[in-house]
Amino acid sequence: MWGAVLSLLGRGAGAVGEYQSKKQDLKTLKLTNEFRIQEAKTLAEVARWQHAASTETNWDLQALQESRFSWKDEAWTVVFMIILLAHFVPFTQPYMDRGWIALQSAPEWVQIAFPLMIAASFGIRWGMKSLVNLKKS
């Protein structure tokens, strides 16, 4: 009779041990899957940033290539030189001061669009980003 009881207890202990082992295996599998999901998300994020950097670089290169045959850079340079020099000519100084005051009271879209046009002409994308972020804050 004790043999039957011990045999029954042995089977029960074996079943409990097997249950615990399967439970641990399931927990390990769950953690492994969570790790793989996190790893996939991280790899996707890295790929997205790499693509964005590649796209920005391509945009910059394209802008530089197209500016070879453009007169916009030279035109803006001449305009800025005239503006700069006009600040040093005594009879134009009052007009320059009033011009800057008028520009400050211009609509916000003008205050954003004007520098963006200049930055785009020179291919200065980083300047466009910082200007838009500055105006948002």
HELIX and SHEET records of a PDB file:
HELIX    1   1 TRP A    2  SER A   67  1                                  66    
HELIX    2   2 LYS A   72  ALA A   86  1                                  15    
HELIX    3   3 PRO A   90  THR A   92  5                                   3    
HELIX    4   4 GLN A   93  GLN A  104  1                                  12    
HELIX    5   5 GLU A  108  PHE A  122  1                                  15    
HELIX    6   6 ARG A  125  LYS A  136  1                                  12    
END                                                                             
